[in-house]
Amino acid sequence: MVDHMADHPSSAANDIVVHGGNLHEAAERYGIPYAQWLDLSTGINPHGYPVPPVPADAWRRLPDEGDDFAACAARYYRAPDAAHVLPVAGSQAAIRALPALLPRASVGIAPLTYSEYAPAFARAGHRVAPLDVCCERLPDALTHAIVANPNNPTAVHLSADKLLRWHAQLRARGGTLLVDEAFADTMPEASLAASTHLDGLIVLRSPGKFFGLAGVRAGFALGAPALLDTLRRTLGAWTVGGPARHAVKAAFADQAWQRQMRARLDGESARLAERLRAYGFAIHGTPLFAWTDDARAAALHEALARRGVWTRLFTASGSVRFGLPASEAEWTRFEASLREAMQALDIARGG
């Protein structure tokens, strides 16, 4: 799965969407060589899963879609069975294809969430409307709703009970609830994957964030078999290559690594939040990132960039997301850069 999120005000009309991880752009803009940047602009786990050696056949043979890849994902995500899981080339592929498979109608999408949804649904002829995630009853005008849970970048998390109530409301209108769970691996008990036997419920999952495998371009659409069959015909054969299948299956089977990594990320995300709160920033986050909409956030993003530390700026809201450093050396650099950046901001304000 790609890195999530931008709050571009005209994203519904734009084909080009800005994402994190754009270090070449940062290097050109600030005149700092690419290799010298500390990239904290994504929510990808910097301690990615140690993929075992890839068998030679995985490179030579076409992907065998009769293997147990979907079944492995069903077990890991706790979906009903393999018939409710469709492997895709990163959940981005499903995001692009699904809007055209749903009846054209009004779709609710939060103003600040993963930036690819609004343009994808607009291109397919849907009417995109802002979604208030605090509401209990969805507006009658909405037929479909898109929810990233937990949301990226705001880290808002909605309970499974609330989402299922929303699903019931939409289903009564002939609509669909699509839940993007790209960051749900750190809280597997909150997933709706087990409920994807319900018509009108689609869950998208990705090994890119928690497992740090964004480069393999693998993801999964979970839902009713009839819808997945239509999506399969739309996307065509061989959506996930052999080496990617090998890497993801190994990661899904390694429960010891998963337990250890969840504990590690909990500790590191707490450390990140503590460093930012020490300067008075109100922080919201998940185990993979921290986010602030503090009035100083945009200025801090700029000050850190001038020191070769790249964070994710959401221009329209002036908010910033911080990923996790990968090593103690990176933590030391981040903490020093943060201290220098805050001193520079204080001097600029005459503090």
N, C-alpha and C positions, 0 to 999 in steps of 0.2 A: 504494500500500500504506500501511496505517496505521503509526503508530509502534508499535514492538514493545515489549512486555514488562512484566510485573509478576509478583511471586511471592506473590500472595495465597493463603494456605493453604487457603481454601475455594473457590478459583476454579472447581473442577469443578462446584460447585453454584450459582454465582452467574451471573446473566445480565449484570450490569453489571461491566465490567472496567476498571480504572484504567489509563490510558496517559499518556505524556508529552504536552507541548504544552498542558496544561490551565491556561493562564495566567489565565483568568477566575477559576478557583477560587483560585489563588495570590493574585491581586489582592484578592479579598474576604477571604481568611484573614489576610493581612499588612497590609492597609490601604494598599497601594502601588498607585497608578493603573496600569492595564493597560499604557499606552504607555511607562511608565518601567522596565519589566522587561527584563532581558537573559535571553533564553530559551535555555538550554543543555540542555533536558530531553529533546530528541529526538536521534536519530542521523541526521537528514536533512542532506544537504549544504547548508550555508548559501550556497554559490556555485552556485545552481541553473542549469540549462541555459537559455541565452537563447533562448527560443522565438521563431521568426520570426512575423511577422504571420499571423493566421489567415484563410484565404480565406473570403469571404462564404458560399460554398456549404456550408462546414463547419457553419455555424450554421443554415442554412435547410433543409438536406436531412437525411433520416434517414440514419444511418450505413449505408454500403454494405458489407455483410459479404462481398461478393465482391471487395473490393479486395485489395491486397497487404499488409495490416497484419500478418496472421499470418506471411506469408512473410518480411517485414522482421524480425520478432521471431525467427524461426527462424534467419536469417542472423546476427543479432547474438548470440544465445545459443548458436549452433552446435548447434542441435537437428537431428535427421535431416532434417526437412522441415516444411512448413506443416501437414501433417496431424497432426503431433505437438504442435501449439501451439494453445491456445484462449485468446483474449483474454477477460478478465473485468473486472468493475468493481472493480479493486483485488484483490489476492490474498485480501483479507478475505472476498470473496464466495465464493471457492473453499473457504476454511477453514470457512465456515458450511455449505456444501452437501455437501462430500465425505464427511463421516462417515456420512451416511445412505446413501451409495452403496456403502459397504464392508461386508462381512459383520461382524456384531456379534461382538466378541471382546475380548481384552485388548490394550490399546494402551499402549506404553511412551512416556513423555514425561518429559524431564528436569525436575526440580523447579523449576529457575530458568531459564526460557526464555520465548518469546512466550506471553503469558498467555491468548490466545484459544483455543488448541488444546484444553486440558483441558476447559473447559465445553462446547465444541462437540461433542467426542466423547462426553462424558457425557450430553448431551441426546439424542444419537442412540442411546443404550443400550449404549455400549461401557464396558468396565471400564478405568479409567485407573490405570496403575501407574507408579511411578518408574523412570526409565531411567538406568542408570549408563553414561555415555558412555565410560568407561575400559575397559569389558569388551570382550573379543574375540568371545566367543560370547554371543549374546542368550539370556536365559532361555527355556527351552522353553515356558513359559506364555504368552509374548508371541506374538501373531499379527501385529500391526501395530506400527510404530515411527515416531515423529515426531522429526526432527532439524533444528534450525536450524543452518546451516553457512555462515559462522561464526555461533556462537551470540550472541544478544543477550539479556542484556547481558554475559555472562562472556567473550566473544570466543574461546571454545574453538573450534578448527578441527579437523575430522576429515579424514583423507586420503580421496581418492576410492576407493582400494583397500579401505580398511576399510569404507566405506559400501557398496561393491559386495559385499563378503563378507556384510555384514549383510543386504543385499537377497536374496542367494542363500539365506540361512538362512530368512528370512521367506517367500520364494516357495515353498520346499519345504513350508511349512505352509499354503499357500494364502493368505498374507498380503501386506501391502503396506508398502513403505518410502516415506514422504513426507519430502522434503528441502526445507526452506524456505531459499532462497538470496537472501533480500532484500538481504543485505549482500555478496553475492559478486561484484559488479561490479568491485570493486577487486582481485580475484584471479580473473580469468576462467578461467585454466588449471585451477583446482580444481573447476570446475563439473561436475555430473553431467548437464547438459543433453544432451550428445551420446549418453548411454546411455538416453535415454527411449524408445527402441524396445523396451526390455525390459518385459514384463508385470510388474505389481506394483511399478513405480517411478513415482513422481509427483514432479515438481520444480515448485516455485512460485517465480516471479520477479516483480520489481516495479521500475519506473523511479522509484519514490518516493524512495529513499534516495540512491543515487549521483548521479542526475540532478537531485535536488531537486525532483521533480515530484509530490510526494505529493498536491497538490490536484487533480490531474486524475483521480484515482481510476481508474487503469488498472493492470492486472496480467496475468499469464499463467500458465496451468496447462499444464505440459508432461508428456506421457505417451502411453500407447498410444491410438491413434485410437478404439478401441471405448469405452474409459472416458471419453474426452473427448466423444464423441458423447452419452453418457448425461448427462454434466455439462452439455453445451450445452442439451439438452432440459429439464433441471432449471432452469437459469438463465433461459432464454428469449432472446428476440431483443434486439438493440441494447444489449449489455452495456457497450460503450465508445462514448461519443459522438464526433461528428466532430471537434470542437476537440481533444479528448484524443488522438485518432488522429493528427492533424496534428502535435501537439507531440512525441509519442513517436517517430513515424517520423523526424522531423528529428533528434532526439537520437540515435537509434540509428545514423543514417547519418553522423554527424559524428565520424569517427575521430580527427581532430586534436584536437578538444575533449576527447575521452575520454583521450587520452594525456597531454595537458597537465594535466587535472584529477587523474588518478591521481598524477602527480608532485607536484602542489600539496598534495593531501590527505596524502600521505606526510610531507611536511615539516611541515604544520600539526599532524598528529596526534603527531609526535615532539615538537613544541614543547609541546603540551598535556601529554603524559606527563612531560616534563622539569620543567614547572612544578609538577606534583603530587608528583613524586618528590623535589623539593627540600625538601618538608616531611615526607618519610619515608613517603609512601604507596606501597604496592606496587600497581603499575598493570598491568592487562591491557587490551588494546584492539585495535581495527581502525583503518583510516585514517579512520573517521568518528566514533569515540567512544572514550572511556577509561572504565574501570570499576575500582572498588576495593571490597573488602570489609573494609577496615581497620576496627578497632574504633571509630575516630573518625569514620567516614564519615557516620553519621546526624547527629551533632552538627555536622559541617561543612555538610551540606545545610541544616540549620536556620539556621546562622550566615550562610550565603550568602543564603538566602531573606530574611532580615531586612535584607539590603542590596540586595534587588531582583534577585538572580541566581538563576534557577530551574534546578535540576538534577533528575535523576530518582532519587527514593528508592524502593528496594525494601524495603518495610516489614518483611516477615518475616525477611529475611536481614540487614537493616541495611546493605545495600550501596548504592552510589551510582554513577550513570552521568553522564558529562559529555560534551556535544556540543561542537562547534567554534564559536568566535566567528566572526562573519561579516566583520569588518573590523579594521583596526589599532586603531581607537577602541574596539571591543568587547574586543579583547585587552587593551588598557590598563586598561579598567574591570574586566575579570575578574581580572587580575593584582593590581590594587589591592584589590579586594574579597576575594580569596583571602588576601592578606597580612593585611588587617584581621580577617578571620574567624579565621585561625589565631592571631593575637595575642589575640583575645577568648577563644578556647578555652584558650590557655595561662594567661590571667589567671583564668579560671573554675576551672582546675585548681590554681591557686596556683603556676604555673610561673614 
